[in-house]
């Protein structure tokens, strides 16, 4: 499955228990930034994808941007800046 998001949005890999994920979602919601959330504990293959982006670690939130680049635990400010 392709997780590259549409322009102006991000794909965020998360878990239900991740406080950093909850914080980022709240901040993105306040700023009106669209995202698709993918729970790595529920969607087959995504934990492995996240690990491949993070040196073998299943660290969340991991975000994929429209240009195909990724960031681990980015701030909302970083997301806004990278979305341009």
C-alpha positions in Angstrom: 0.0 0.0 0.0 1.2 3.5 -0.8 1.3 5.9 2.2 2.5 9.0 0.3 -0.2 11.6 1.2 -1.8 14.2 -1.0 -0.3 17.7 -1.2 -0.9 19.7 2.0 -1.5 16.6 4.2 0.6 14.0 6.0 0.4 10.3 6.8 0.9 9.8 10.5 1.8 6.3 11.9 0.7 6.0 15.5 -0.6 3.7 18.3 -3.6 4.3 20.5 -1.4 4.6 23.6 1.2 7.0 22.3 1.0 10.3 24.1 3.3 12.0 21.6 0.9 10.9 18.8 -2.1 12.4 20.7 -0.3 15.7 21.3 0.6 16.0 17.6 -2.9 15.1 16.4 -4.3 17.8 18.8 -1.9 20.4 17.5 -2.5 19.5 13.8 -6.3 19.7 14.4 -6.0 23.2 15.9 -4.0 24.3 12.9 -6.3 22.7 10.4 -3.7 20.4 8.9 -5.1 17.3 7.3 -3.6 13.9 8.1 -4.3 10.2 7.6 -3.6 8.2 10.8 -2.4 4.6 10.5 -2.2 2.5 13.7 0.8 0.3 13.4 -0.7 -2.2 15.8 -3.7 -2.7 13.6 -2.5 -2.4 10.0 -0.3 -5.3 8.7 3.1 -4.3 7.5 3.1 -0.8 8.9 5.2 -1.6 12.0 7.8 -3.0 9.7 7.6 0.1 7.5 8.0 2.4 10.5 11.0 0.4 11.7 12.6 0.6 8.3 12.3 4.5 8.5 13.7 4.6 12.0 16.8 2.4 12.1 14.9 -0.7 13.2 12.8 1.0 15.9 9.0 1.2 15.8 9.0 4.8 16.9 5.7 6.8 16.6 4.6 9.2 15.6 6.4 8.8 12.3 5.1 11.1 9.6 5.4 10.8 5.8 5.2 14.0 3.8 3.9 14.5 0.2 7.4 14.5 -1.1 8.0 11.1 0.3 10.3 12.2 3.1 9.6 11.2 6.7 10.1 12.6 10.2 10.0 10.9 13.6 8.1 12.7 16.4 8.1 16.0 14.5 6.7 19.2 16.1 3.6 20.7 14.6 5.8 23.6 13.6 8.1 21.3 11.7 5.1 19.7 9.9 3.8 23.2 8.9 7.2 24.2 7.7 7.8 21.1 5.6 4.3 21.3 4.1 5.3 24.8 2.9 
